[in-house]
């Protein structure tokens, strides 16, 4: 009887541990970038409780055919988020000559791990030559690189995330309409007039 009870407790603990560890989830999302400009940034996040010690990025803009048909990656940055927890090493970046692709890795220098949750990576994208109304796929899985982005656990085993690819939308930079600018100017003039009026009353 006691043996059965111990076995039941062990099974419950195992099931609890299995349920509590959630696979990383990466929703790439929709990103609005300014037309015909360099230095456009895209930040991607991950959620989950799986313990990871590194990440292998394989990213693609557009259909991967190149030839100037899509915006390109300028840089890949793993700082400012979850990887700042420990000292790490970063390799790779935009693929030379084929910058519509980015292939990079980040890994902690020591045998340490963290939950796969938080700011994962930030891209800088060049939209030069693309204008309002253009749109392009942004993929972290099913890329022409030939492998999906994945995490690495201590010991080197792969931790496969659930990835939902996204899209880049090109648009114009938001600017105030002429009527709005006029109202702002009038508002500023009225404010100055009221301030001067109050000063005159106080001096009297």
C-alpha positions as CSV (number, residue, x, y, z in Angstrom):
1,X,0.0,0.0,0.0
2,X,2.8,2.4,0.9
3,X,4.6,1.6,-2.3
4,X,1.5,2.4,-4.3
5,X,1.2,5.7,-2.5
6,X,4.8,6.7,-3.1
7,X,4.4,5.7,-6.8
8,X,1.3,7.9,-7.1
9,X,3.0,10.9,-5.5
10,X,6.0,10.4,-7.9
11,X,3.7,10.3,-10.9
12,X,1.8,13.5,-9.7
13,X,5.1,15.3,-9.2
14,X,6.3,14.3,-12.7
15,X,3.1,15.4,-14.3
16,X,3.2,18.7,-12.4
17,X,6.7,19.4,-13.5
18,X,5.8,18.6,-17.2
19,X,2.8,20.9,-17.2
20,X,4.6,23.7,-15.5
21,X,7.4,23.9,-18.1
22,X,5.9,25.8,-21.1
23,X,7.6,25.7,-24.5
24,X,8.9,29.1,-25.7
25,X,6.3,31.0,-27.7
26,X,7.4,33.6,-30.3
27,X,4.7,35.7,-31.9
28,X,6.6,37.8,-34.5
29,X,3.7,40.1,-35.0
30,X,3.0,43.0,-37.4
31,X,5.5,45.9,-37.5
32,X,5.0,49.3,-39.1
33,X,8.2,50.8,-40.5
34,X,8.8,54.2,-42.1
35,X,9.3,54.2,-45.8
36,X,12.7,54.7,-47.6
37,X,14.7,54.9,-44.3
38,X,17.6,53.2,-42.5
39,X,17.7,52.3,-38.9
40,X,14.2,51.0,-38.5
41,X,14.0,48.9,-35.3
42,X,12.0,45.8,-34.6
43,X,12.0,44.2,-31.2
44,X,10.8,40.6,-30.7
45,X,9.8,38.9,-27.5
46,X,9.4,35.4,-26.2
47,X,7.3,33.9,-23.4
48,X,7.7,30.5,-21.7
49,X,9.2,28.8,-18.7
50,X,11.6,26.4,-20.4
51,X,15.2,26.9,-19.2
52,X,17.6,27.9,-21.9
53,X,21.2,28.9,-22.2
54,X,21.3,30.0,-25.8
55,X,19.4,30.9,-29.0
56,X,20.0,30.3,-32.7
57,X,18.4,32.9,-34.9
58,X,17.4,32.2,-38.5
59,X,15.4,35.2,-39.8
60,X,14.2,36.2,-43.3
61,X,12.5,39.3,-44.8
62,X,10.2,38.7,-47.8
63,X,10.3,35.6,-49.9
64,X,14.1,35.3,-49.6
65,X,14.7,35.7,-53.3
66,X,16.9,38.8,-52.8
67,X,17.9,41.0,-55.8
68,X,16.7,44.1,-54.0
69,X,13.1,42.9,-53.8
70,X,12.8,43.3,-50.0
71,X,14.2,45.5,-47.1
72,X,17.3,44.1,-45.5
73,X,18.7,43.6,-42.0
74,X,21.3,46.1,-40.9
75,X,22.1,44.5,-37.5
76,X,21.0,42.0,-34.9
77,X,21.2,43.0,-31.3
78,X,20.7,40.6,-28.3
79,X,21.4,43.2,-25.6
80,X,18.9,45.0,-23.4
81,X,16.8,42.0,-22.6
82,X,16.8,38.4,-21.3
83,X,20.4,37.7,-22.4
84,X,21.8,40.5,-20.1
85,X,21.3,38.2,-17.2
86,X,24.8,36.7,-17.6
87,X,27.9,37.3,-19.7
88,X,27.4,35.9,-23.2
89,X,28.9,35.5,-26.6
90,X,27.2,36.6,-29.8
91,X,28.2,35.4,-33.3
92,X,26.8,36.1,-36.7
93,X,24.3,38.7,-38.0
94,X,23.0,39.7,-41.4
95,X,24.3,37.3,-44.0
96,X,26.9,39.1,-46.2
97,X,25.6,39.7,-49.7
98,X,22.2,38.3,-48.8
99,X,21.1,40.8,-46.1
100,X,17.4,39.8,-46.4
101,X,18.6,36.9,-44.2
102,X,20.0,37.1,-40.6
103,X,21.7,34.2,-39.0
104,X,23.1,34.7,-35.5
105,X,23.6,33.0,-32.1
106,X,23.8,34.0,-28.5
107,X,25.0,31.8,-25.7
108,X,25.9,32.3,-22.0
109,X,29.6,31.9,-21.4
110,X,29.0,29.6,-18.3
111,X,26.7,26.7,-17.6
112,X,23.8,28.9,-16.5
113,X,20.2,29.1,-17.8
114,X,17.2,31.3,-17.6
115,X,13.5,31.1,-18.5
116,X,12.8,31.8,-22.1
117,X,10.9,34.9,-21.4
118,X,11.4,38.6,-22.2
119,X,13.0,40.7,-24.9
120,X,14.7,38.2,-27.2
121,X,16.3,40.2,-30.0
122,X,16.2,43.6,-31.8
123,X,16.7,44.0,-35.5
124,X,17.7,47.2,-37.4
125,X,16.1,47.2,-40.8
126,X,16.8,49.3,-43.9
127,X,13.7,50.1,-45.9
128,X,15.4,52.3,-48.5
129,X,13.6,52.0,-51.9
130,X,10.4,50.8,-50.4
131,X,7.3,53.0,-49.9
132,X,3.9,53.4,-48.4
133,X,1.8,50.3,-49.0
134,X,4.6,47.8,-49.4
135,X,4.5,44.8,-47.1
136,X,6.8,41.8,-46.5
137,X,6.9,38.6,-44.5
138,X,9.1,38.5,-41.5
139,X,10.0,34.8,-40.8
140,X,11.8,33.0,-38.0
141,X,10.7,29.6,-39.2
142,X,10.3,28.0,-42.6
143,X,13.0,30.3,-44.0
144,X,15.2,29.6,-47.0
145,X,18.2,29.3,-44.6
146,X,16.9,25.7,-44.1
147,X,16.3,25.6,-40.4
148,X,14.0,27.2,-37.9
149,X,15.1,29.5,-35.0
150,X,15.5,27.5,-31.8
151,X,16.8,27.6,-28.3
152,X,19.6,25.6,-26.6
153,X,19.5,24.0,-23.2
154,X,22.4,23.2,-21.0
155,X,24.1,20.2,-22.5
156,X,23.4,21.2,-26.0
157,X,19.9,19.8,-26.6
158,X,17.5,21.8,-28.7
159,X,14.4,23.5,-27.3
160,X,12.0,24.1,-30.1
161,X,9.8,27.2,-29.7
162,X,6.3,27.6,-31.1
163,X,6.7,30.4,-33.7
164,X,4.1,32.4,-35.5
165,X,5.7,34.4,-38.3
166,X,4.9,38.0,-38.8
167,X,4.8,40.9,-41.3
168,X,6.5,44.2,-42.0
169,X,4.3,47.1,-43.3
170,X,5.9,50.1,-44.9
171,X,4.2,53.5,-44.3
172,X,4.9,57.2,-44.3
173,X,6.2,58.9,-41.2
174,X,3.3,60.4,-39.2
175,X,3.3,64.2,-39.4
176,X,0.8,66.8,-38.0
177,X,-1.8,68.0,-40.5
178,X,-1.7,71.7,-41.5
179,X,-4.9,72.3,-39.5
180,X,-3.4,70.7,-36.4
181,X,-0.3,72.8,-36.8
182,X,-2.4,76.0,-36.9
183,X,-4.3,75.0,-33.8
184,X,-1.0,74.4,-32.0
185,X,0.2,77.8,-33.0
186,X,-3.0,79.5,-31.9
187,X,-2.9,77.6,-28.6
188,X,0.6,78.7,-27.9
189,X,-0.2,82.4,-28.8
190,X,-3.3,82.3,-26.4
191,X,-1.2,80.8,-23.6
192,X,1.4,83.5,-24.0
193,X,-1.3,86.3,-24.1
194,X,-2.9,85.0,-20.9
195,X,0.5,84.8,-19.1
196,X,1.3,88.4,-20.0
197,X,-2.2,89.6,-19.0
198,X,-1.8,88.0,-15.5
199,X,1.6,89.7,-15.1
200,X,0.1,93.1,-16.0
201,X,-2.7,92.7,-13.4
202,X,-0.2,91.8,-10.7
203,X,1.9,94.8,-11.5
204,X,-1.2,97.1,-11.2
